[in-house]
Amino acid sequence: MTINQNVPSYTGDIAEQHIDPSQEYSTENQEIAFSDEQHAIWADLFAGIHQPYLLEHLCREYRMGLELLQLDPHRIPTVAHLNERITPRTGWHIERTVVRYTLADDWYKKFAQRIFLITDYLRTRDQMEFTPEPDMFHDIFGHLPFLTQEFYARIEDKFAPAYMKATQEEREVIKRLAWYSTEFGLVVEDNRFKVFGAGIISGRKELTRTVMEFYRLGRDNVIDYARPIFPQLHEQFLAGRNDLHRIIDGVNDLHKQGQMSSADEGWNVVLSLYKKLDIAQEGMFGGEVIIAPFDVETIARIPKTVYAFNPMLFVCESLEEMDAVLDSYLKPIAMR
């Protein structure tokens, strides 16, 4: 089966899709014959991120999972290869979908069956470092190493039961919690910030921007890495929470106006927002990314996921703490 590589105009909003059901992949029809150019794009994406100076900033569980998944650096893996290495370990199953990106409901129905969908779309050469639309490299390289790990399967298992019983307002919060944990989350490991989210891991521009912020926090004496770093971050958060909430509200207004459609454009308008709100670019607000503790109240305040550009990331003190914080919101809903 071949795939259509026509890339739609993408502004950060989820475009309505009209999928011909007959074009969707069946259980028996999961494999694709990729072109040499598509394999070459995969190889270049893989090589661009699979570098020691970047891998050292990814959390330990991801690096363990990447080794277990045994991805070919030069060729896009088959669905069979992925399932052989994931299903026996965690019980999750991988399926391919023709859906590029859509509203969350269809995906959560699959999550409830412990099925993780990977799209058949691969980014083009002009989106090598940053793509606002999740593609198969994001799905496979970013998420699937984690799905070899029981703890990650447990985290993914939390979302669908709650989502299915949630009100529409609660569903919006659930989507944010998933976005800022499994997609754009950070954790503390060995008293260092480490990347956890697949959206950061699979995007070279997102990843390098995040790593530079780790160094910037030390360089500007915002965080003293010789002392426990999470209490320091929490102190910064408490002092700057009102300004952070003002930025969140301002970013959402910019997004509604279609001004967050690319990484470069998004950052430029965020800079303008700082000036408009009279917020000094210093402390936790001094870099290209804002890092704050994983706080449900603050994340729930984000009224719309900024798919195209993420000017803020949230960090948990540990994976155990992430598990507990997600449980605190999701479990009561799931148990109704």
C-alpha positions as CSV (number, residue, x, y, z in Angstrom):
1,M,0.0,0.0,0.0
2,T,1.4,3.4,-0.9
3,I,0.6,6.7,0.9
4,N,-0.3,10.2,-0.1
5,Q,2.4,12.6,0.8
6,N,0.4,15.8,0.1
7,V,0.9,18.0,3.2
8,P,-2.2,20.1,4.1
9,S,-2.0,23.7,5.4
10,Y,-1.5,23.3,9.1
11,T,-1.9,26.2,11.5
12,G,-2.0,24.4,14.8
13,D,-5.8,23.7,14.9
14,I,-7.1,20.2,14.2
15,A,-8.5,20.3,10.7
16,E,-11.7,18.3,10.0
17,Q,-11.0,15.2,8.1
18,H,-13.2,13.2,5.9
19,I,-11.8,9.6,5.8
20,D,-13.0,7.1,3.4
21,P,-13.5,4.0,5.7
22,S,-12.5,1.7,2.8
23,Q,-9.0,3.3,2.9
24,E,-8.4,2.6,6.5
25,Y,-6.0,-0.2,7.4
26,S,-7.4,-3.6,8.3
27,T,-5.8,-6.0,10.8
28,E,-4.4,-8.0,7.9
29,N,-3.3,-4.9,5.9
30,Q,-0.8,-3.1,8.1
31,E,2.4,-2.9,6.1
32,I,3.5,-0.2,3.7
33,A,6.0,-0.3,0.8
34,F,8.0,2.9,1.6
35,S,10.1,4.7,-1.1
36,D,13.8,5.0,-0.9
37,E,13.4,8.7,-0.1
38,Q,11.1,8.0,2.8
39,H,13.6,5.6,4.2
40,A,16.3,8.3,3.7
41,I,14.2,10.8,5.6
42,W,13.8,8.3,8.4
43,A,17.5,7.7,8.5
44,D,18.3,11.4,8.6
45,L,15.8,12.1,11.4
46,F,17.1,9.1,13.4
47,A,20.8,10.3,13.0
48,G,19.9,13.9,13.9
49,I,18.6,12.9,17.3
50,H,20.5,9.7,18.0
51,Q,23.6,11.7,19.1
52,P,25.3,11.2,22.5
53,Y,25.1,15.0,23.4
54,L,21.3,14.8,23.0
55,L,20.6,11.2,24.2
56,E,22.2,12.0,27.6
57,H,19.3,14.4,28.3
58,L,16.6,11.8,27.7
59,C,15.3,9.9,30.7
60,R,16.7,6.5,31.5
61,E,13.5,4.7,30.7
62,Y,13.4,6.0,27.2
63,R,17.0,5.0,26.5
64,M,16.3,1.5,27.9
65,G,13.2,1.2,25.7
66,L,15.0,2.4,22.6
67,E,17.5,-0.4,23.1
68,L,14.7,-3.0,23.5
69,L,12.8,-1.7,20.5
70,Q,15.8,-2.3,18.2
71,L,14.9,0.2,15.6
72,D,16.8,0.1,12.3
73,P,18.6,3.5,12.0
74,H,18.3,3.4,8.2
75,R,14.8,1.9,7.5
76,I,11.2,2.5,8.7
77,P,10.2,-0.5,10.8
78,T,7.3,-2.7,10.0
79,V,4.3,-2.9,12.3
80,A,5.2,-6.6,12.8
81,H,8.7,-5.7,14.1
82,L,7.1,-3.2,16.6
83,N,4.6,-5.6,17.9
84,E,7.1,-8.4,18.3
85,R,9.0,-6.2,20.7
86,I,6.2,-4.4,22.5
87,T,3.2,-6.8,22.9
88,P,5.0,-9.5,24.8
89,R,6.4,-7.0,27.3
90,T,3.4,-4.7,28.0
91,G,0.4,-6.2,26.2
92,W,-0.1,-3.1,24.1
93,H,-0.6,-3.6,20.3
94,I,0.4,-1.3,17.5
95,E,-1.9,-0.5,14.6
96,R,-1.4,1.7,11.6
97,T,-4.1,4.3,10.7
98,V,-4.8,6.5,7.7
99,V,-5.9,9.3,10.0
100,R,-3.3,12.0,10.1
101,Y,-4.4,13.8,13.2
102,T,-7.9,14.3,14.5
103,L,-10.0,15.0,17.6
104,A,-9.1,12.8,20.5
105,D,-12.2,10.6,20.8
106,D,-11.2,8.0,18.2
107,W,-7.7,7.7,19.7
108,Y,-9.0,7.2,23.2
109,K,-11.3,4.4,22.0
110,K,-8.3,2.6,20.7
111,F,-6.3,3.4,23.9
112,A,-9.1,1.7,25.9
113,Q,-8.4,-1.5,23.8
114,R,-4.6,-1.1,24.6
115,I,-4.0,-0.2,20.9
116,F,-1.5,2.5,20.1
117,L,-2.1,4.0,16.7
118,I,0.7,5.1,14.4
119,T,-0.1,7.3,11.4
120,D,1.0,6.5,7.8
121,Y,2.2,10.0,7.3
122,L,6.0,10.9,7.3
123,R,7.1,14.5,7.3
124,T,8.8,16.0,4.3
125,R,12.4,17.4,3.9
126,D,11.3,20.9,4.8
127,Q,10.0,19.8,8.2
128,M,13.1,17.8,9.4
129,E,13.7,19.8,12.5
130,F,10.2,20.8,13.4
131,T,6.7,19.6,12.3
132,P,3.5,20.8,14.0
133,E,1.7,17.7,12.9
134,P,2.7,14.4,14.6
135,D,4.0,11.9,12.0
136,M,5.1,8.3,12.1
137,F,8.6,9.2,13.2
138,H,7.1,11.0,16.2
139,D,4.8,8.0,16.9
140,I,7.5,5.4,16.5
141,F,10.7,7.0,17.7
142,G,9.1,9.2,20.3
143,H,6.5,7.0,21.9
144,L,7.1,3.4,21.2
145,P,10.4,2.9,23.1
146,F,8.4,3.7,26.2
147,L,5.7,1.2,25.4
148,T,8.3,-1.6,26.0
149,Q,8.2,-0.4,29.6
150,E,5.5,-1.5,32.1
151,F,5.4,1.8,33.9
152,Y,4.6,3.7,30.7
153,A,1.9,1.2,29.8
154,R,0.3,1.9,33.2
155,I,0.4,5.6,32.6
156,E,-1.2,5.2,29.2
157,D,-3.8,2.9,30.8
158,K,-5.0,5.7,33.0
159,F,-6.2,8.1,30.3
160,A,-8.9,6.2,28.4
161,P,-11.0,5.0,31.3
162,A,-11.2,8.5,32.7
163,Y,-11.8,10.1,29.2
164,M,-14.7,7.8,28.5
165,K,-16.6,8.9,31.6
166,A,-15.5,12.5,31.7
167,T,-17.6,15.6,31.0
168,Q,-16.6,17.7,28.0
169,E,-14.9,20.1,30.3
170,E,-13.0,17.3,32.0
171,R,-12.0,15.8,28.7
172,E,-10.2,19.1,27.8
173,V,-8.2,18.9,31.0
174,I,-7.4,15.2,30.4
175,K,-6.1,16.1,26.9
176,R,-3.9,18.8,28.5
177,L,-2.6,16.4,31.1
178,A,-1.7,13.8,28.5
179,W,-0.1,16.5,26.3
180,Y,2.1,18.0,29.0
181,S,3.2,14.6,30.3
182,T,3.6,12.0,27.6
183,E,4.1,14.5,24.8
184,F,5.9,17.5,26.4
185,G,6.8,16.3,29.9
186,L,10.0,16.5,31.8
187,V,11.2,14.5,34.9
188,V,14.0,14.9,37.4
189,E,16.5,12.1,37.4
190,D,19.7,12.1,39.4
191,N,19.0,15.8,40.2
192,R,19.0,16.8,36.6
193,F,16.1,17.7,34.3
194,K,15.5,14.9,31.7
195,V,13.2,14.8,28.7
196,F,10.2,12.5,29.0
197,G,7.8,13.7,26.3
198,A,7.7,12.1,22.9
199,G,7.0,15.5,21.2
200,I,10.3,16.8,22.5
201,I,12.2,13.6,21.8
202,S,11.1,13.3,18.2
203,G,11.7,16.9,17.2
204,R,15.3,18.1,16.9
205,K,14.3,21.8,17.3
206,E,12.1,21.1,20.3
207,L,14.8,18.9,21.8
208,T,17.7,21.3,21.4
209,R,15.6,24.2,22.6
210,T,14.8,22.3,25.7
211,V,18.4,21.2,26.4
212,M,19.5,24.8,26.0
213,E,17.1,25.8,28.6
214,F,18.5,23.3,31.0
215,Y,21.9,25.0,30.6
216,R,20.4,28.5,30.6
217,L,18.9,27.9,34.0
218,G,22.3,27.1,35.4
219,R,24.1,29.8,33.5
220,D,21.8,32.5,34.8
221,N,21.8,31.3,38.3
222,V,18.1,30.4,38.3
223,I,18.9,26.9,39.4
224,D,21.9,25.7,41.4
225,Y,22.5,22.2,40.2
226,A,24.7,21.6,43.2
227,R,21.5,21.6,45.3
228,P,18.2,19.7,44.9
229,I,16.7,21.3,41.8
230,F,13.0,20.6,42.1
231,P,12.5,22.6,45.3
232,Q,14.2,25.5,43.6
233,L,12.0,25.2,40.6
234,H,8.9,25.1,42.8
235,E,10.0,28.2,44.6
236,Q,10.5,30.0,41.2
237,F,7.0,28.8,40.2
238,L,5.3,30.1,43.3
239,A,7.0,33.5,42.8
240,G,6.1,33.7,39.1
241,R,2.7,31.9,39.0
242,N,0.6,35.0,38.4
243,D,2.8,36.0,35.5
244,L,2.8,32.4,34.1
245,H,-1.0,32.4,34.1
246,R,-1.0,35.8,32.3
247,I,1.3,34.3,29.7
248,I,-0.9,31.2,29.3
249,D,-3.9,33.4,28.7
250,G,-2.0,35.6,26.3
251,V,-0.6,32.6,24.3
252,N,-4.2,31.3,23.9
253,D,-5.3,34.6,22.5
254,L,-2.5,34.6,20.0
255,H,-3.3,31.0,19.1
256,K,-6.9,31.9,18.4
257,Q,-5.6,34.6,16.0
258,G,-3.5,32.0,14.1
259,Q,-0.2,33.5,15.2
260,M,1.3,30.3,16.6
261,S,1.6,28.3,13.4
262,S,5.4,27.8,13.3
263,A,8.2,27.5,15.8
264,D,9.9,30.8,14.7
265,E,6.7,32.8,14.3
266,G,5.4,31.4,17.6
267,W,8.5,32.5,19.5
268,N,8.5,35.9,18.0
269,V,4.9,36.6,19.1
270,V,5.6,35.2,22.6
271,L,8.4,37.8,22.9
272,S,6.0,40.5,21.9
273,L,3.6,39.2,24.5
274,Y,6.2,39.5,27.2
275,K,6.7,43.1,26.3
276,K,2.9,43.8,26.1
277,L,2.4,42.2,29.6
278,D,5.5,44.0,31.0
279,I,7.1,40.7,32.1
280,A,10.9,40.9,32.4
281,Q,12.8,38.2,30.5
282,E,14.6,36.9,33.5
283,G,14.5,34.0,36.0
284,M,12.1,31.3,34.8
285,F,11.0,33.6,32.0
286,G,14.5,34.2,30.6
287,G,14.7,31.5,28.0
288,E,12.9,30.3,24.9
289,V,11.1,27.7,27.0
290,I,9.3,28.1,30.4
291,I,9.9,25.2,32.7
292,A,7.4,24.8,35.6
293,P,6.4,22.1,38.0
294,F,3.7,19.7,36.8
295,D,0.7,21.4,38.4
296,V,-2.8,20.3,37.5
297,E,-4.4,23.6,38.2
298,T,-2.0,25.5,35.9
299,I,-2.2,22.9,33.1
300,A,-6.0,22.9,33.4
301,R,-5.9,26.7,32.9
302,I,-4.5,26.2,29.4
303,P,-7.8,26.4,27.5
304,K,-6.4,25.0,24.2
305,T,-3.4,22.9,23.4
306,V,-0.9,24.9,21.4
307,Y,0.0,22.2,18.9
308,A,2.3,24.2,16.7
309,F,4.5,25.8,19.3
310,N,4.9,24.9,23.0
311,P,6.5,27.8,25.0
312,M,6.1,26.0,28.3
313,L,7.0,22.6,29.6
314,F,6.1,20.9,32.9
315,V,8.4,18.8,35.0
316,C,7.6,16.1,37.6
317,E,9.9,15.4,40.5
318,S,9.9,11.7,39.5
319,L,8.0,9.2,37.4
320,E,6.4,8.0,40.6
321,E,5.2,11.5,41.3
322,M,3.8,11.8,37.7
323,D,1.9,8.6,38.3
324,A,0.5,10.0,41.6
325,V,-0.5,13.4,40.2
326,L,-2.2,11.9,37.2
327,D,-4.1,9.5,39.5
328,S,-5.3,12.3,41.6
329,Y,-7.3,13.7,38.7
330,L,-8.0,10.7,36.5
331,K,-8.8,7.9,39.0
332,P,-11.9,9.6,40.6
333,I,-13.4,10.1,37.1
334,A,-12.6,6.6,35.9
335,M,-14.2,5.1,39.0
336,R,-17.6,6.8,38.6
